[in-house]
Amino acid sequence: MDGITDTLGMSSIDNPANLPSDNSENQPASTPANSTPAQSRKDVLRPDSPCAGYCSTSHGDEICKGCGRTFDEVINWIIYDDAEKDAIWARLEAAGLVKR
């Protein structure tokens, strides 16, 4: 054996017996100095996408009736960085368009 896998062929990543006993690695990072605890909780609880599951942009609407994003925002969502996504989330939340 090469030291990476055990006798069952499981890597140390796949084998729960080799995981650290404390959960310190799984704990969220401390709240940044410029944000409040409420902001960090909101970020943790926010879904990855504002999609509400009934997209009207696929039927030709420029603004989705399900989530309020523009057609371009819907199709480019996966390539946006966190700052771009946060700006869109903020706009949708301010307008009361978040349905999830």
Buried (B, 14 or more C-beta within 10 A) or exposed (E): EEEEEBEEEBEEEEEEEEEEEEEEEEEEEEEEEEEEEEEBEEEEEBEEBBBBEEBBBEEEEEBBEBBBBBBEBBEEBEEEEEEEBEEBBEBBBEEEBBEE
